[in-house]
Amino acid sequence: MSLDKTDVEKIAYLARLAIDDNDIPDYARDLTTIFGLVEQLSSVDTTGISPMAHPLDAVQRLRPDEVTETDQREQFQAIAPKTETGVYLVPQVIE
């Protein structure tokens, strides 16, 4: 697949990119190479291969979801200028 000037301009418009007219041939060449690699990848037979989320098939170690700190809200709010029913009161900044 070979891209021409109008293709590059359309892609740049869709991506909301400003491209100098002098750079269009370079972009066309680079994008043509990229699309060629995508076509090459698409031609590979992947039947029987399950998709993976990570190339190393790594799994996330999970920790137990448990509280590890004590509730210190009263201590923190004791030094606050204004609080009410457990929340901080701040001056209104938007009218």
C-alpha positions in Angstrom: 0.0 0.0 0.0 1.5 3.3 -1.1 0.3 6.6 0.3 0.2 9.8 -1.7 0.0 13.4 -0.7 -3.8 13.5 -0.3 -3.7 10.4 1.9 -1.2 12.0 4.2 -3.1 15.2 4.3 -6.3 13.3 5.2 -4.6 11.4 8.0 -3.0 14.6 9.3 -6.5 16.3 9.3 -8.1 13.4 11.2 -5.3 13.4 13.7 -5.5 17.2 14.0 -1.8 17.6 13.1 -0.3 20.4 11.2 2.2 19.1 8.6 4.5 21.2 6.5 4.1 20.6 2.8 7.8 19.9 2.5 7.6 17.0 5.0 4.7 15.2 3.3 6.9 12.9 1.2 8.8 11.8 4.3 5.5 11.1 6.2 4.1 9.2 3.1 7.2 7.0 3.0 7.2 6.3 6.8 3.5 5.6 6.9 3.7 3.3 3.9 6.4 1.4 5.7 4.3 1.1 8.9 1.2 -0.1 6.9 3.5 -2.6 5.2 4.5 -4.0 8.5 0.9 -4.2 9.7 0.0 -6.1 6.5 2.9 -8.5 7.1 1.7 -9.1 10.7 -1.9 -9.6 9.5 -0.8 -12.3 7.1 0.5 -14.5 9.9 -1.7 -17.5 10.7 -2.8 -17.2 14.3 -5.4 -20.0 14.5 -5.1 -21.9 17.7 -3.2 -19.2 19.5 -4.9 -17.6 22.4 -4.5 -13.8 22.8 -2.4 -12.6 25.7 -2.6 -9.4 27.7 1.2 -9.4 28.2 4.0 -10.9 26.1 5.5 -12.6 29.2 2.2 -13.9 30.4 2.8 -12.2 33.8 0.2 -12.1 36.5 -0.4 -9.5 39.1 0.3 -10.4 42.7 -2.6 -9.3 44.8 -2.5 -8.4 48.5 -5.4 -8.9 50.9 -7.7 -5.9 51.0 -7.5 -5.1 54.7 -7.3 -1.9 56.8 -3.7 -1.4 58.0 -3.9 2.0 59.6 -6.0 3.4 62.4 -8.7 6.0 61.9 -7.0 9.4 62.7 -9.7 11.7 61.2 -10.5 13.4 64.5 -6.8 14.1 65.1 -6.3 15.5 61.6 -9.5 17.6 61.7 -8.6 19.0 65.1 -6.1 21.3 63.5 -8.3 22.3 60.5 -9.8 25.8 60.4 -13.4 24.5 59.8 -15.0 21.1 59.8 -18.5 19.8 60.0 -19.8 16.3 60.4 -16.4 14.8 59.4 -15.7 16.9 56.3 -13.4 19.9 55.7 -15.2 23.2 55.0 -13.4 25.5 52.6 -14.2 29.0 51.2 -16.3 29.1 48.1 -14.1 29.7 45.0 -16.7 29.5 42.2 -19.8 31.6 42.0 
